[in-house]
Amino acid sequence: MTNEADVRRAFSVAAAVGREVVVERCLLGDDYRLLIVGGAMVAAARRCPPLVTGDGEATIKELVDKLNADPRRCVGHAGSLSPILLDDIALQLLAESGHDADSVPSVGEQVALRRNANLSTGGTAEDVTDEVHPDVARLAIAAARVVGLDVAGVDLMAVHIERPLSGQQGGVVEVNACPGLRMHLEPTAGTPRDVGAAIVETLFSVDDDGRIPVAAVTGTNGKTTVTRLLAHLAATGGTTVGMACTEGVWVGDRQIDTGDCSGPQSARRILAHPEVATAVLETARGGILREGCGFDACDVAVVTNIASGDHLGLQEIDTPEQLAWVKGAVVAAVRPGGTAVLNAADPLVVDMKKWCKGRVVYFALDPEHPVLREHLAAGGLAATIRDGWVVLCDGPRETRLASLARVPLVHHGLVAFQVENALAAAAAAWSLGVPLELVRLGLEDFSNGTLGSPGRFNLLELNGATVVVDYGHNVPSLEQICRTLETLPHPRRTAVYSAAGDRRDEDLLRQGELLGRTFDRIVIYEDAYRRGRSPGEITGLIANGVSRTKPNGRRAAVESGGNWETAAATVLDAVQAGDLVL
C-alpha cells in the first residue's frame, strides 16, 4: 500500500473479517527461508511464488497443467514440489492483472498465481545457503532464540540476501516452529543440504550414543532375586529403572505387565520405554534360544551360577556345558568398557571370561578362593565376604560395604545362596557406577519378604512353626535349600513340593532323594499344567526318589496332596509349634 486510498480499502477488507486489524510495515524484496538448528543456520532458500511464462499460444490453464506434469510435483508432501492450483485465490490474482484461466500470455510474459511463495501452494525454491550475509544469519538465529526454538524456519524479506538488512526495506516476517525441509533437501535449483542430519545431531551430544545403562542377569538359580535387588540398588538414588523378570515388568515402582517376562520381548519393551533411564533385565535360557537376548549390547552382565544345570534335555541342550554356552551369550554381549560379574566358585561361569570384551568382576563367599586370589593379584575387581561384611576388592584394596547382620535378604548370613545373590547384585551396582553409599542403603532396606523377593526363601512364623516359602524347583536350588534347612534345630520337618514336568526323570528322582534326606513328611502335589507328563507321573518319580533314602534308618512319609492349594492347606492347617514347613 502506497497511498491513503490503498490503506482505507485494505482496512475495510480486514475489518469485515475481525474486530482487530494489524497494520505492519511493508517489507520489500524476495522471500527467503533460513533454517536454524541448534543455534546455527544450516540452510537457506530463496522461495518464488508459482508463476507461468507465456509462449503466445497456450492458455494459463494449459501452462499450469504443463508445470503440474513435472513428476516432482505430488499431492501433499510426497514430492519435492506441490501442484499449482487454479483455485479462487489464483483466479482473484489473475483478475487483478487482467487475466483469467483461459487467457493466453504473450511470449515471455510471467504471470503470478500466488502472492506467497510457499512450496505447499506450488512455489519453488533455490538454495542460497552460501550467499547469506553473516549479519542476516545472526538475525535469524536471534529470532529463533527469542522464540525459544531449537529448530526453526525463519522467513524474511530482503532485496539482497548477501548484504546486511540495514539499508534495505527488509526484515523478519515470521518464525516457524515446524519448518518444512523439502526446499532444503531437494531445492528446485542449487545445492541440496542434508538438514535432517543436522537436526538429529542436536538431539544427542557428540559423546552420547542415545543408549541407557543396561544390566542383564542370567544363570541357573538366583536370576530373579539378583535382578530385583539390582533394580532396587540402581533406583536408590532416584533413577527410573525398568525391570523385566519372571514375575513381570516394572517401570519405576509401577508394574506394567505380569507373568514370566524374562525374554527378549519384555527386554525390548523396557528399552523402548521413554521413562526408563536404566534397564535391569533377567535373561533366561528359553528366550535366548528362541530369539536372542533382546538387546545388542549391555553394560553389565551377571551370571549367578550354572552348577549341574536346569532345563536339560530341552531344545537340544543336554549338558551343563551346553547350558553355559547358551547363557554365555549375555557375557558375549558386554560392550567394550563394560563388565561381566561372574561367580568365581563355579568353573563353568569362570570359563565365560573368554567371551567378555570388557572387564571381569568376580564374586565368591570365600575371600581366599583361588580364582579370586589370582584375579586380585593381577589388579582385578571382586566382591566377597570377610568377617561378616560384604567387601568390595580392587586389587589389594578392600572396602567394607555392608554388614550381613544389616542385610535382611541374607537372614544374618544364614542363607548362603542369598549371600551370593547379594554379592552379585552389589558387584553389578558397583559396575554400573551406583555410589557405594547408595548400594549400602539399598542392601539394608531391600525386603526379604513377599514384597521384595517373593518366593525366595521367605521365612514366616505360623502358630509357633517356621514356614519357608521358596520357588526352588530344580536340583541345584533344592540342594542349597536343604543345606540351609539342615542348620535349623526344628525336630519335625514337612515339605510341600512339586517340580516341572519337562525336567528329566533323573532330575525328578534326584529331587526326591534330597527331600527324603531332609524331611520327615513330604506332600507332593501336581498342578494342571504338567508339561507333557501324565497325571500322577511327577508325583510317582519324586516319591521313588524319596524311597531311595533312609536317613537315620527310617524313610520319610510320602503323601499325594492334589494341587498346590489343597496340599498347602492340608499341611498348614495342622501345623504345630516347633514344626518346620517348606
FENFENDA-V366799 format. One record per residue. RES is the residue in three letters. PSI is psi in radians with two decimals (* if undefined). BURIAL is # if it has 9 or more other C-alpha atoms within 8 Angstrom, else .. Layout:
RES|PSI|BURIAL ; RES|PSI|BURIAL
This chain:
MET|2.25|. ; THR|-0.05|. ; ASN|3.01|. ; GLU|-0.69|. ; ALA|-0.73|. ; ASP|-0.72|# ; VAL|-0.80|# ; ARG|-0.75|. ; ARG|-0.77|. ; ALA|-0.68|. ; PHE|-0.73|# ; SER|-0.73|. ; VAL|-0.78|. ; ALA|-0.69|# ; ALA|-0.45|# ; ALA|-0.33|. ; VAL|-0.67|. ; GLY|2.94|. ; ARG|-0.44|. ; GLU|2.45|. ; VAL|2.26|. ; VAL|2.23|. ; VAL|2.11|. ; GLU|2.74|. ; ARG|2.44|. ; CYS|2.20|. ; LEU|2.32|# ; LEU|2.77|# ; GLY|-2.89|# ; ASP|2.85|# ; ASP|2.11|# ; TYR|2.57|# ; ARG|2.11|# ; LEU|2.20|# ; LEU|2.10|# ; ILE|2.19|# ; VAL|2.09|# ; GLY|0.64|. ; GLY|0.33|# ; ALA|2.59|. ; MET|2.10|# ; VAL|-0.25|# ; ALA|2.70|# ; ALA|2.53|# ; ALA|2.47|# ; ARG|2.17|# ; ARG|2.38|# ; CYS|2.39|# ; PRO|2.72|# ; PRO|2.35|# ; LEU|2.82|# ; VAL|2.65|# ; THR|2.12|# ; GLY|2.62|# ; ASP|0.11|# ; GLY|-0.03|. ; GLU|-0.79|. ; ALA|2.58|# ; THR|2.91|# ; ILE|-0.71|# ; LYS|-0.75|# ; GLU|-0.66|. ; LEU|-0.67|# ; VAL|-0.76|# ; ASP|-0.65|. ; LYS|-0.74|. ; LEU|-0.67|. ; ASN|-0.24|# ; ALA|-0.21|. ; ASP|2.15|. ; PRO|-0.28|. ; ARG|-0.30|. ; ARG|1.94|# ; CYS|2.66|# ; VAL|2.47|. ; GLY|-2.36|. ; HIS|0.50|# ; ALA|-0.39|. ; GLY|-3.14|# ; SER|-0.31|# ; LEU|2.78|# ; SER|2.73|# ; PRO|2.63|# ; ILE|2.28|# ; LEU|2.36|. ; LEU|1.16|# ; ASP|-2.96|. ; ASP|-0.67|. ; ILE|-0.77|. ; ALA|-0.74|# ; LEU|-0.62|# ; GLN|-0.72|. ; LEU|-0.67|# ; LEU|-0.74|# ; ALA|-0.65|# ; GLU|-0.46|. ; SER|0.15|. ; GLY|0.40|. ; HIS|2.94|# ; ASP|-3.07|# ; ALA|-0.44|# ; ASP|0.06|. ; SER|2.61|. ; VAL|1.79|# ; PRO|2.62|# ; SER|2.94|# ; VAL|2.20|. ; GLY|-0.11|. ; GLU|2.24|# ; GLN|2.26|# ; VAL|2.06|# ; ALA|2.51|# ; LEU|-0.02|# ; ARG|2.62|# ; ARG|-0.57|. ; ASN|2.91|. ; ALA|0.45|# ; ASN|2.42|# ; LEU|-0.55|# ; SER|-0.30|# ; THR|0.32|# ; GLY|0.05|# ; GLY|3.00|# ; THR|2.91|# ; ALA|2.49|# ; GLU|2.22|# ; ASP|2.26|# ; VAL|0.45|# ; THR|-0.74|# ; ASP|-0.10|. ; GLU|-0.24|. ; VAL|2.27|# ; HIS|2.47|# ; PRO|-0.62|. ; ASP|-0.65|# ; VAL|-0.74|# ; ALA|-0.75|# ; ARG|-0.64|. ; LEU|-0.76|. ; ALA|-0.69|# ; ILE|-0.73|# ; ALA|-0.67|. ; ALA|-0.74|# ; ALA|-0.66|# ; ARG|-0.68|# ; VAL|-0.70|. ; VAL|-0.40|. ; GLY|0.60|. ; LEU|2.36|# ; ASP|-0.58|# ; VAL|2.16|# ; ALA|2.55|# ; GLY|1.96|# ; VAL|2.05|# ; ASP|2.31|# ; LEU|2.81|# ; MET|2.39|# ; ALA|2.48|# ; VAL|-0.71|# ; HIS|1.80|. ; ILE|-0.34|# ; GLU|0.07|. ; ARG|2.79|# ; PRO|2.67|# ; LEU|-0.38|# ; SER|2.30|. ; GLY|-0.23|. ; GLN|2.72|# ; GLN|0.93|# ; GLY|-3.12|# ; GLY|3.07|# ; VAL|2.32|# ; VAL|-0.86|. ; GLU|2.86|. ; VAL|2.14|# ; ASN|2.25|# ; ALA|-0.35|. ; CYS|1.23|. ; PRO|2.51|# ; GLY|2.61|. ; LEU|-0.14|. ; ARG|-0.70|# ; MET|-0.40|# ; HIS|-0.67|# ; LEU|-0.71|# ; GLU|1.26|# ; PRO|2.68|# ; THR|-0.59|# ; ALA|2.66|. ; GLY|-2.98|. ; THR|2.20|. ; PRO|2.54|# ; ARG|2.32|# ; ASP|1.24|. ; VAL|-0.44|# ; GLY|-0.72|. ; ALA|-0.68|. ; ALA|-0.68|# ; ILE|-0.78|# ; VAL|-0.67|. ; GLU|-0.49|# ; THR|-0.32|# ; LEU|-0.46|. ; PHE|2.41|# ; SER|2.89|. ; VAL|-0.63|. ; ASP|0.26|. ; ASP|2.08|. ; ASP|0.13|. ; GLY|0.10|. ; ARG|2.77|. ; ILE|2.77|. ; PRO|2.33|# ; VAL|2.21|# ; ALA|2.29|# ; ALA|2.40|# ; VAL|2.23|# ; THR|3.12|# ; GLY|3.14|# ; THR|-0.86|# ; ASN|2.71|# ; GLY|-0.03|# ; LYS|-0.88|# ; THR|-0.72|# ; THR|-0.82|# ; VAL|-0.70|# ; THR|-0.84|# ; ARG|-0.74|# ; LEU|-0.76|# ; LEU|-0.72|# ; ALA|-0.70|# ; HIS|-0.76|# ; LEU|-0.74|# ; ALA|-0.48|# ; ALA|-0.13|# ; THR|-0.56|# ; GLY|0.09|. ; GLY|-0.03|. ; THR|2.44|# ; THR|1.97|# ; VAL|2.32|# ; GLY|2.23|# ; MET|2.33|# ; ALA|2.29|# ; CYS|-3.00|# ; THR|-0.10|# ; GLU|0.04|# ; GLY|-2.97|# ; VAL|2.31|# ; TRP|2.48|# ; VAL|1.92|# ; GLY|-2.29|# ; ASP|0.25|. ; ARG|2.11|. ; GLN|2.20|# ; ILE|-0.07|. ; ASP|2.73|. ; THR|2.98|# ; GLY|-2.99|. ; ASP|1.89|# ; CYS|0.70|# ; SER|0.32|# ; GLY|-3.12|# ; PRO|-0.53|# ; GLN|-0.75|. ; SER|-0.64|# ; ALA|-0.80|# ; ARG|-0.60|# ; ARG|-0.73|. ; ILE|-0.80|# ; LEU|-0.43|# ; ALA|-0.13|. ; HIS|2.22|. ; PRO|-0.35|. ; GLU|-0.30|. ; VAL|2.20|# ; ALA|-0.40|# ; THR|2.37|# ; ALA|2.31|# ; VAL|2.03|# ; LEU|2.09|# ; GLU|2.27|# ; THR|1.76|# ; ALA|2.82|# ; ARG|-0.83|# ; GLY|-0.77|. ; GLY|-0.68|# ; ILE|-0.80|# ; LEU|-0.60|. ; ARG|-0.87|. ; GLU|0.43|. ; GLY|-2.95|# ; CYS|-0.45|# ; GLY|0.00|# ; PHE|2.70|# ; ASP|-0.40|. ; ALA|2.72|. ; CYS|2.78|# ; ASP|-0.60|# ; VAL|2.28|# ; ALA|2.31|# ; VAL|2.25|# ; VAL|1.95|# ; THR|-0.81|# ; ASN|2.87|# ; ILE|-0.76|# ; ALA|-2.34|# ; SER|0.05|. ; GLY|3.09|# ; ASP|2.87|# ; HIS|0.36|. ; LEU|2.59|# ; GLY|0.04|# ; LEU|2.43|. ; GLN|0.68|. ; GLU|0.35|. ; ILE|1.82|# ; ASP|-0.24|# ; THR|2.76|# ; PRO|-0.60|# ; GLU|-0.71|. ; GLN|-0.66|# ; LEU|-0.69|# ; ALA|-0.63|# ; TRP|-0.70|. ; VAL|-0.90|# ; LYS|-0.36|# ; GLY|-0.22|# ; ALA|-0.56|# ; VAL|-0.69|# ; VAL|-0.70|# ; ALA|-0.36|# ; ALA|-0.09|# ; VAL|2.22|# ; ARG|2.71|# ; PRO|2.27|. ; GLY|-0.17|. ; GLY|-2.95|# ; THR|2.39|# ; ALA|2.17|# ; VAL|1.95|# ; LEU|2.57|# ; ASN|1.94|# ; ALA|-0.33|# ; ALA|-0.02|# ; ASP|1.88|# ; PRO|-0.64|. ; LEU|-0.54|# ; VAL|-0.74|# ; VAL|-0.66|# ; ASP|-0.31|. ; MET|-0.21|# ; LYS|-0.55|# ; LYS|-0.34|. ; TRP|-0.11|. ; CYS|2.22|# ; LYS|-0.12|# ; GLY|-2.62|# ; ARG|2.95|# ; VAL|2.35|# ; VAL|2.08|# ; TYR|2.68|# ; PHE|2.57|# ; ALA|2.63|# ; LEU|-0.61|. ; ASP|1.98|. ; PRO|-0.25|# ; GLU|0.23|. ; HIS|2.35|# ; PRO|-0.71|. ; VAL|-0.72|. ; LEU|-0.82|# ; ARG|-0.77|# ; GLU|-0.72|. ; HIS|-0.77|# ; LEU|-0.60|# ; ALA|-0.48|# ; ALA|0.16|. ; GLY|0.27|# ; GLY|-3.12|# ; LEU|2.62|# ; ALA|2.87|# ; ALA|2.35|# ; THR|-3.04|# ; ILE|2.25|# ; ARG|2.15|# ; ASP|0.71|. ; GLY|0.27|# ; TRP|2.52|# ; VAL|2.17|# ; VAL|2.33|# ; LEU|2.27|# ; CYS|2.30|# ; ASP|1.63|# ; GLY|-2.26|# ; PRO|-0.20|. ; ARG|2.32|. ; GLU|2.43|# ; THR|2.08|. ; ARG|2.23|. ; LEU|-0.93|# ; ALA|2.50|# ; SER|2.35|# ; LEU|-0.49|# ; ALA|-0.32|# ; ARG|0.16|. ; VAL|1.77|# ; PRO|-0.60|# ; LEU|-0.58|# ; VAL|-0.01|# ; HIS|0.99|# ; HIS|0.50|# ; GLY|0.05|# ; LEU|-0.65|. ; VAL|1.72|# ; ALA|-0.70|# ; PHE|-0.46|. ; GLN|-0.53|# ; VAL|-0.75|# ; GLU|-0.74|# ; ASN|-0.70|# ; ALA|-0.70|# ; LEU|-0.79|# ; ALA|-0.78|# ; ALA|-0.72|# ; ALA|-0.74|# ; ALA|-0.68|# ; ALA|-0.74|# ; ALA|-0.73|# ; TRP|-0.78|# ; SER|-0.50|# ; LEU|-0.14|# ; GLY|0.25|. ; VAL|2.25|# ; PRO|2.44|. ; LEU|-0.58|. ; GLU|-0.64|. ; LEU|-0.61|# ; VAL|-0.78|# ; ARG|-0.84|# ; LEU|-0.70|# ; GLY|-0.70|# ; LEU|-0.65|# ; GLU|-0.36|# ; ASP|0.24|. ; PHE|2.18|# ; SER|2.45|# ; ASN|0.19|# ; GLY|-2.79|# ; THR|-0.21|# ; LEU|-0.78|. ; GLY|-0.80|# ; SER|1.24|# ; PRO|2.33|# ; GLY|0.28|# ; ARG|1.42|# ; PHE|0.97|# ; ASN|2.15|# ; LEU|2.10|# ; LEU|2.68|. ; GLU|2.29|. ; LEU|1.96|. ; ASN|0.67|. ; GLY|-0.03|# ; ALA|2.75|# ; THR|2.18|# ; VAL|2.19|# ; VAL|2.19|# ; VAL|2.10|# ; ASP|2.54|# ; TYR|0.00|. ; GLY|2.21|. ; HIS|0.29|# ; ASN|3.02|# ; VAL|-0.90|# ; PRO|-0.72|# ; SER|-0.70|# ; LEU|-0.61|# ; GLU|-0.78|# ; GLN|-0.74|# ; ILE|-0.84|# ; CYS|-0.67|# ; ARG|-0.68|. ; THR|-0.77|# ; LEU|-0.44|. ; GLU|-0.33|. ; THR|-0.14|. ; LEU|2.63|. ; PRO|0.03|. ; HIS|2.30|. ; PRO|-0.51|. ; ARG|2.25|# ; ARG|2.23|# ; THR|2.43|# ; ALA|2.35|# ; VAL|1.97|# ; TYR|2.66|# ; SER|3.07|# ; ALA|2.86|# ; ALA|2.42|# ; GLY|-0.29|# ; ASP|0.14|# ; ARG|2.75|# ; ARG|2.69|. ; ASP|-0.75|. ; GLU|-0.54|. ; ASP|-0.72|# ; LEU|-0.70|# ; LEU|-0.75|# ; ARG|-0.68|# ; GLN|-0.67|# ; GLY|-0.72|# ; GLU|-0.77|# ; LEU|-0.73|# ; LEU|-0.74|# ; GLY|-0.50|# ; ARG|-0.32|# ; THR|-0.47|# ; PHE|2.65|# ; ASP|-0.57|# ; ARG|2.33|# ; ILE|2.08|# ; VAL|1.98|# ; ILE|2.28|# ; TYR|2.84|# ; GLU|2.37|# ; ASP|3.05|. ; ALA|-0.59|. ; TYR|1.76|. ; ARG|0.08|# ; ARG|0.86|. ; GLY|-0.13|. ; ARG|2.65|# ; SER|2.72|. ; PRO|2.30|. ; GLY|-0.18|. ; GLU|-0.74|. ; ILE|-0.82|# ; THR|-0.76|# ; GLY|-0.76|. ; LEU|-0.76|# ; ILE|-0.73|# ; ALA|-0.69|# ; ASN|-0.68|# ; GLY|-0.71|# ; VAL|-0.70|# ; SER|-0.28|# ; ARG|-0.16|. ; THR|2.56|# ; LYS|1.23|# ; PRO|2.39|. ; ASN|0.44|. ; GLY|0.12|. ; ARG|2.68|. ; ARG|2.49|# ; ALA|2.58|# ; ALA|2.32|. ; VAL|2.32|# ; GLU|2.62|. ; SER|2.12|. ; GLY|0.19|# ; GLY|-2.31|# ; ASN|-3.13|# ; TRP|-0.79|# ; GLU|-0.78|. ; THR|-0.79|# ; ALA|-0.79|# ; ALA|-0.74|# ; ALA|-0.70|. ; THR|-0.75|# ; VAL|-0.82|# ; LEU|-0.53|. ; ASP|-0.42|. ; ALA|0.21|. ; VAL|2.56|# ; GLN|2.77|. ; ALA|2.37|. ; GLY|-0.14|# ; ASP|2.68|# ; LEU|2.18|# ; VAL|2.24|# ; LEU|*|#
